[in-house]
Amino acid sequence: RIKLQVLSECELRGYESPLAKSLHNSEMKKETLDALLSAMEEYLPAFRRYLKAKSKALGHEGGLPWYDLFAPMGKQDKTYTVEDARDYLLSIFSKFDTELHDMVKCAFDERWIDFYPREGKVGGAFDMGIPSLKQSRVLTNFDGSFSDIVTLAHELGHSFHDRQVSTHSILNQDYSMPVAETASTFNEVLVMDTAIKLATDKEEKLALIESQLMDACQIICDIYSRFTFEKSVFDNRHAEFMNADRLCELMTQAQIKAYGDGLDVNTMHPYMWVCKGHYYSGGLSFYNYPYAFGGLFARGLYAKYEKEGESFVSMYKNMLHATSVNTVEDTAKIAGIDLTDRAFWCDGLESIKRRIDEFCELVGYTE
């Protein structure tokens, strides 16, 4: 009934579809989404290869069981204090940009961050900008793992993004969902790639690469399945009322389309539609493809940084500054990127494919 309400509102307000409304709210062209999805579809076989390699390494036959999607691999026993995390991040960010380094130092020194888990505290991590103070407040649940350092880098990327738009008027500081993950994911890639390059122990390197690929698989395969599922619900809603069995059928079909033989077809997650709260909000239709956009856009930017070095940084900050007043396509043009060209998205996916090749080599997988 929520989806029928969305369809009715779109008809009344003149939107071609709920997806068209979502793209309008995202300041994004359909051509950009088509290029993104086309590139994702082309590289799905690479992710299926990763999943089959992980399955074999964990002792399974055929596709990976769903319940082992997040099974850790490799070994990374080192624990970090908050001070260690601060020093680690500052050492990396100092080589990238003085402003980012100084902001992160300020976040630690001035106690912007609520680090530790405690009773009654929500899980996960979150950043909230405070425009009047030109500061942010960051929530994490830090327990000393390396992944917590990556989480801090991610959330402080949001803080850095907020800082870049802070010189706009207060009414022009909000940016759309697709570009919201740009600076945060860029920070993640910067930290993870540095860690992988420095890793000398095979088990540590495997743990880092596997962690990166788990995340990449979520923003490509899982997001593709969720997008496919939600589109099928909207496409069928006028013709039928979908009960739980029908929704499970559509979700399973979407997962098979995304994961193919990479997952064990007998252990799919047909009730994934129950787990995602945004499906139950009339204002959050297609709250999925922006994550694939953000992850691949940030990777494309990181590739440019590796090629251009120091000259990239000022352009990157100018681009972040423009995100709250430009369409996503005009924002990307500042970096010389045409988002409607699928070749750009393929470049980002190719970098993940290279990581998959490394992973397969580390676990000794051959097809």
C-alpha positions as CSV (number, residue, x, y, z in Angstrom):
1,R,0.0,0.0,0.0
2,I,3.0,2.3,0.6
3,K,4.2,1.7,-2.9
4,L,0.7,2.3,-4.3
5,Q,0.6,5.6,-2.5
6,V,3.9,6.5,-4.1
7,L,2.7,5.6,-7.5
8,S,-0.5,7.7,-7.0
9,E,1.5,10.7,-5.8
10,C,3.8,10.4,-8.8
11,E,0.8,10.4,-11.2
12,L,-0.7,13.4,-9.5
13,R,2.5,15.4,-9.5
14,G,3.4,14.6,-13.1
15,Y,6.4,12.2,-12.5
16,E,6.7,9.5,-15.1
17,S,7.6,7.0,-12.4
18,P,8.9,6.7,-8.8
19,L,12.3,6.3,-10.3
20,A,11.9,9.5,-12.2
21,K,11.0,11.3,-9.0
22,S,14.0,9.8,-7.2
23,L,16.3,11.0,-10.0
24,H,14.8,14.4,-9.9
25,N,15.4,14.6,-6.1
26,S,18.9,13.4,-6.7
27,E,19.7,16.1,-9.3
28,M,20.7,13.3,-11.6
29,K,20.0,12.3,-15.2
30,K,18.5,9.0,-16.3
31,E,21.4,8.7,-18.7
32,T,23.8,8.7,-15.8
33,L,21.9,5.9,-14.0
34,D,21.7,3.9,-17.2
35,A,25.5,4.2,-17.7
36,L,26.1,3.2,-14.1
37,L,23.8,0.2,-14.2
38,S,25.1,-1.0,-17.5
39,A,28.7,-0.9,-16.2
40,M,27.6,-2.8,-13.0
41,E,25.9,-5.5,-15.1
42,E,29.1,-6.0,-17.2
43,Y,31.2,-6.6,-14.1
44,L,28.8,-8.9,-12.2
45,P,30.8,-12.0,-13.4
46,A,33.9,-10.6,-11.7
47,F,32.1,-10.4,-8.4
48,R,30.7,-13.9,-8.9
49,R,34.3,-15.1,-9.3
50,Y,35.2,-13.5,-6.0
51,L,32.3,-15.2,-4.3
52,K,33.1,-18.6,-5.7
53,A,36.8,-18.2,-4.7
54,K,35.7,-17.3,-1.2
55,S,33.3,-20.2,-1.1
56,K,36.1,-22.7,-2.1
57,A,38.5,-21.1,0.4
58,L,35.9,-21.6,3.2
59,G,35.4,-25.3,2.3
60,H,32.2,-25.1,0.3
61,E,31.3,-26.5,-3.1
62,G,29.9,-24.2,-5.7
63,G,28.4,-20.8,-4.8
64,L,29.0,-19.2,-1.4
65,P,26.2,-19.7,1.1
66,W,24.5,-16.4,2.0
67,Y,25.4,-16.9,5.7
68,D,29.1,-16.7,4.9
69,L,29.0,-13.5,2.9
70,F,30.6,-11.7,5.8
71,A,32.8,-14.5,7.1
72,P,36.2,-13.0,7.9
73,M,39.3,-14.3,6.1
74,G,42.9,-13.8,6.7
75,K,44.2,-12.6,10.1
76,Q,44.6,-9.1,11.5
77,D,45.0,-9.3,15.3
78,K,46.4,-5.9,16.0
79,T,44.3,-3.6,18.1
80,Y,44.4,0.1,18.2
81,T,43.8,2.8,20.8
82,V,42.0,6.0,19.9
83,E,45.4,7.7,20.0
84,D,46.8,5.1,17.6
85,A,43.8,5.7,15.3
86,R,44.4,9.5,15.4
87,D,48.1,9.1,14.6
88,Y,47.4,6.6,11.8
89,L,44.8,8.9,10.1
90,L,46.9,12.0,10.5
91,S,49.9,10.3,8.9
92,I,47.9,9.4,5.9
93,F,45.9,12.6,5.5
94,S,49.0,14.8,6.0
95,K,50.3,13.4,2.7
96,F,47.0,14.3,0.9
97,D,45.9,17.7,2.2
98,T,46.8,20.0,5.0
99,E,43.2,21.2,5.5
100,L,41.9,17.6,5.9
101,H,44.8,16.8,8.3
102,D,44.1,19.9,10.4
103,M,40.3,19.2,10.5
104,V,40.8,15.6,11.6
105,K,43.3,16.8,14.3
106,C,40.8,19.3,15.5
107,A,38.0,16.7,15.6
108,F,40.1,14.6,18.0
109,D,41.5,17.5,20.0
110,E,38.2,19.3,20.5
111,R,36.2,16.1,21.2
112,W,33.9,16.1,18.2
113,I,33.7,12.3,18.4
114,D,31.7,10.0,20.7
115,F,34.0,7.0,20.3
116,Y,33.0,4.1,22.5
117,P,29.9,1.7,22.7
118,R,27.9,1.8,25.9
119,E,24.5,0.7,27.1
120,G,21.7,2.5,25.4
121,K,23.9,3.9,22.6
122,V,22.8,3.2,19.0
123,G,25.1,1.0,17.0
124,G,26.9,1.9,13.8
125,A,28.4,5.3,13.0
126,F,27.1,8.7,12.0
127,D,28.2,12.2,11.2
128,M,26.2,15.4,11.7
129,G,27.4,18.8,10.5
130,I,26.8,21.9,12.7
131,P,26.8,24.8,10.2
132,S,26.7,27.5,12.8
133,L,29.9,26.3,14.4
134,K,31.5,25.0,11.2
135,Q,32.1,21.8,13.1
136,S,30.7,18.3,13.1
137,R,29.7,15.7,15.6
138,V,30.6,12.1,14.9
139,L,29.2,8.9,16.6
140,T,31.2,5.7,16.4
141,N,31.4,2.4,18.4
142,F,35.2,2.1,18.5
143,D,36.5,-1.2,19.8
144,G,40.1,-1.1,18.5
145,S,39.9,-3.0,15.2
146,F,41.4,-1.6,12.0
147,S,37.9,-1.5,10.5
148,D,37.1,1.1,13.2
149,I,39.9,3.3,11.9
150,V,38.4,3.0,8.4
151,T,35.0,3.9,9.9
152,L,36.5,7.0,11.5
153,A,38.0,7.9,8.1
154,H,34.6,7.5,6.5
155,E,32.7,9.7,9.0
156,L,35.4,12.3,9.0
157,G,35.1,12.4,5.2
158,H,31.5,13.5,5.7
159,S,32.8,16.2,8.1
160,F,35.3,17.4,5.5
161,H,32.5,17.5,2.9
162,D,30.4,19.6,5.3
163,R,33.3,22.0,5.7
164,Q,33.6,22.4,1.9
165,V,30.0,23.5,1.5
166,S,30.0,25.7,4.7
167,T,30.7,28.9,2.8
168,H,27.4,28.6,0.9
169,S,24.3,30.2,2.4
170,I,22.5,28.0,4.9
171,L,19.8,27.2,2.4
172,N,22.5,25.9,-0.1
173,Q,24.4,23.5,2.1
174,D,22.5,20.3,1.5
175,Y,23.7,18.0,-1.2
176,S,21.9,15.1,-2.9
177,M,22.2,11.5,-1.9
178,P,24.4,10.2,-4.8
179,V,27.2,12.7,-4.0
180,A,26.7,12.4,-0.2
181,E,29.1,9.4,0.0
182,T,31.9,11.0,-2.1
183,A,34.3,12.4,0.4
184,S,33.6,9.6,3.0
185,T,34.3,6.8,0.5
186,F,37.3,8.6,-0.9
187,N,38.8,8.6,2.6
188,E,38.0,4.9,3.0
189,V,39.8,4.1,-0.3
190,L,42.7,6.3,0.6
191,V,43.2,4.5,4.0
192,M,42.5,1.0,2.7
193,D,44.8,1.2,-0.3
194,T,47.6,2.6,1.9
195,A,47.2,-0.2,4.4
196,I,47.2,-2.9,1.6
197,K,50.3,-1.4,0.0
198,L,52.1,-1.5,3.4
199,A,51.0,-5.0,4.4
200,T,53.9,-7.5,4.3
201,D,52.2,-10.5,5.9
202,K,50.1,-12.6,3.6
203,E,47.3,-13.2,6.1
204,E,47.1,-9.5,6.9
205,K,46.9,-8.6,3.3
206,L,44.2,-11.2,2.7
207,A,42.2,-9.8,5.6
208,L,42.4,-6.2,4.2
209,I,41.6,-7.1,0.6
210,E,38.7,-9.4,1.7
211,S,37.3,-6.5,3.9
212,Q,37.5,-4.2,0.9
213,L,35.8,-6.7,-1.4
214,M,33.0,-7.5,1.0
215,D,32.1,-3.8,1.0
216,A,32.5,-3.6,-2.8
217,C,30.2,-6.6,-3.2
218,Q,27.6,-4.9,-1.1
219,I,27.5,-1.7,-3.1
220,I,27.5,-3.6,-6.4
221,C,25.8,-7.0,-6.2
222,D,23.5,-6.3,-3.2
223,I,22.6,-2.8,-4.3
224,Y,21.9,-4.1,-7.8
225,S,19.6,-6.8,-6.3
226,R,17.8,-4.3,-4.1
227,F,17.3,-1.9,-7.0
228,T,16.0,-4.7,-9.2
229,F,13.6,-5.9,-6.5
230,E,12.2,-2.4,-5.7
231,K,11.7,-1.7,-9.4
232,S,9.8,-5.0,-9.9
233,V,7.5,-4.1,-7.0
234,F,6.6,-0.8,-8.5
235,D,6.2,-2.4,-12.0
236,N,3.8,-5.0,-10.6
237,R,1.9,-3.0,-8.0
238,H,-0.9,-1.6,-10.2
239,A,-1.7,-5.2,-11.5
240,E,-1.5,-7.1,-8.2
241,F,-1.4,-6.9,-4.4
242,M,1.9,-8.7,-3.5
243,N,1.7,-10.8,-0.4
244,A,4.7,-12.1,1.5
245,D,5.2,-15.1,-0.7
246,R,5.2,-13.0,-3.9
247,L,7.6,-10.5,-2.4
248,C,9.9,-13.3,-1.4
249,E,9.7,-14.6,-5.0
250,L,10.6,-11.2,-6.4
251,M,13.5,-10.8,-4.0
252,T,14.9,-14.2,-4.8
253,Q,14.7,-13.5,-8.5
254,A,16.5,-10.2,-8.0
255,Q,19.3,-11.9,-5.9
256,I,19.8,-14.6,-8.5
257,K,20.0,-11.9,-11.2
258,A,22.6,-10.0,-9.3
259,Y,24.7,-12.8,-7.7
260,G,24.2,-15.6,-10.3
261,D,26.2,-18.7,-9.5
262,G,28.4,-16.7,-7.1
263,L,25.9,-17.7,-4.3
264,D,24.4,-21.0,-3.3
265,V,20.8,-20.7,-4.7
266,N,19.5,-22.8,-1.8
267,T,20.7,-20.2,0.8
268,M,19.4,-16.9,-0.7
269,H,17.8,-14.3,1.6
270,P,14.1,-14.1,0.3
271,Y,13.1,-12.0,3.3
272,M,15.6,-9.2,2.6
273,W,12.6,-7.0,1.9
274,V,11.7,-7.1,5.6
275,C,15.1,-5.9,6.7
276,K,15.4,-2.6,4.8
277,G,13.4,0.1,6.5
278,H,13.6,2.5,3.5
279,Y,11.2,0.3,1.6
280,Y,8.5,1.3,4.1
281,S,8.9,5.1,3.6
282,G,7.0,6.8,0.9
283,G,9.8,9.5,0.7
284,L,12.7,7.1,0.3
285,S,12.0,5.2,-2.9
286,F,15.1,3.8,-4.5
287,Y,17.3,4.6,-1.6
288,N,19.9,2.1,-3.0
289,Y,21.5,3.2,-6.3
290,P,23.1,6.3,-4.7
291,Y,25.4,3.9,-2.7
292,A,26.7,2.3,-5.9
293,F,27.1,5.7,-7.4
294,G,29.0,7.0,-4.4
295,G,31.3,4.1,-4.1
296,L,32.3,4.1,-7.8
297,F,32.4,7.8,-8.1
298,A,34.9,8.0,-5.2
299,R,37.0,5.2,-6.8
300,G,37.1,7.1,-10.1
301,L,38.2,10.2,-8.2
302,Y,40.9,8.2,-6.4
303,A,42.2,6.9,-9.7
304,K,42.5,10.5,-10.9
305,Y,44.4,11.4,-7.7
306,E,46.9,8.6,-8.3
307,K,47.6,10.0,-11.8
308,E,47.6,13.7,-11.0
309,G,49.0,13.8,-7.4
310,E,49.0,17.2,-5.6
311,S,47.3,19.1,-8.5
312,F,44.2,17.0,-7.9
313,V,43.5,18.2,-4.4
314,S,42.3,21.8,-5.1
315,M,40.1,20.6,-7.9
316,Y,38.7,17.9,-5.5
317,K,37.8,20.5,-2.9
318,N,36.2,22.8,-5.5
319,M,34.1,19.9,-6.7
320,L,32.9,19.1,-3.1
321,H,32.1,22.7,-2.7
322,A,29.8,22.6,-5.8
323,T,27.9,19.5,-4.7
324,S,25.2,21.4,-2.9
325,V,24.4,23.9,-5.8
326,N,25.0,21.7,-8.9
327,T,23.5,18.7,-10.5
328,V,25.7,15.6,-10.1
329,E,26.7,15.8,-13.8
330,D,27.8,19.4,-13.5
331,T,29.7,18.6,-10.3
332,A,31.5,15.8,-12.0
333,K,32.4,18.1,-15.0
334,I,34.6,20.1,-12.6
335,A,36.8,16.9,-12.3
336,G,36.6,16.4,-16.1
337,I,34.3,13.5,-15.7
338,D,31.3,12.7,-18.0
339,L,28.9,10.6,-15.8
340,T,26.8,9.5,-18.8
341,D,29.9,7.7,-20.3
342,R,29.9,4.2,-19.0
343,A,33.6,4.0,-19.5
344,F,34.1,6.2,-16.4
345,W,32.1,3.7,-14.3
346,C,34.0,0.8,-15.8
347,D,37.3,2.4,-14.7
348,G,36.1,2.2,-11.1
349,L,34.9,-1.3,-11.5
350,E,38.1,-2.4,-13.1
351,S,40.0,-1.3,-10.0
352,I,37.8,-3.6,-8.0
353,K,38.4,-6.4,-10.5
354,R,42.1,-6.1,-10.0
355,R,41.6,-6.6,-6.2
356,I,39.5,-9.6,-7.0
357,D,42.4,-11.0,-9.1
358,E,44.7,-10.4,-6.1
359,F,42.2,-12.1,-3.8
360,C,42.0,-15.2,-6.0
361,E,45.7,-15.4,-6.2
362,L,46.1,-15.2,-2.4
363,V,43.6,-18.0,-1.9
364,G,44.9,-20.1,-4.8
365,Y,41.6,-20.1,-6.7
366,T,41.5,-21.0,-10.4
367,E,38.3,-21.6,-12.4
